[in-house]
Amino acid sequence: MPSEFLTPKSSRYIKIKYLVEYLIALTIFVSLSPILITIAVLIKLDSKGDVLFRHKRYGLTGEPFYVYKFRTMIDGAHDLQSKISHMNEMDGGKLFKSDKDPRITSLGRFLRKTSLDELPQLINILKGEMTIIGPRPISTPITDYELEELQRFQLKPGLGCIWQAYFRHHTDFSMWMKTDIMYVKNIGFKLDVKLFFTILKGVLLKKGAR
């Protein structure tokens, strides 16, 4: 895996970044506990199924882990994906995204629009699997990437990234990968702060995931 872009200077910054963002995530998790509990209750009342959705993703160095989200789809949604594959709006075929996915519940659409469905990923951060800012974890195995794209696996995956901040409504998978590589090459305090507040602004304006 290419590693020439992680200089000693950036490596030191990354260690500090992970510690600081862990503490931030812990503070947010404790502060939002009442909201997390309320959402969990609403999901149980809204539809059949578990409160949390666990999905296999690939993180640092391509290691698999399970990412947590609030469930936003009907029970058994995964078994129905093959029947709606023609609705995929993500170019490249490696991911499935559809603005009109019929499996999403009414409450789920609200949670996605406000990005509240992502809050359980704070647990992933507290487990050391993720961080706040970094390439988004996706379900495509490391063996399916081009050599240059492997650079994204030099960092822990994050809750937010460049693509999410500026291009999340674009459906070009290759653009997503290019922005992740751009982040790896330019990682630093100023970029992380800029991305954090840009993504936060988008969430507050309800420009969450589709």
Buried (B, 14 or more C-beta within 10 A) or exposed (E): EBEEEBEEEBEEBBEEBBEBBBEBBEEBBEEBEEEBEEBBEBBEEBBEBEBBBEEEBBBBEBEEBBBBBBBBBBEEBEEEBEEBEEBBBBBBEBBBBBEEBEBBBEBBBBBBBBBBBBBBBBBBBEEEBBBBBBBBBBEBEBEEBEEEBBBBBBBBBBBBBBBBBBBBEEBEBEBBBBBBBBBBEEBBEEBBEBBBEBBEEBBEEEBBBB
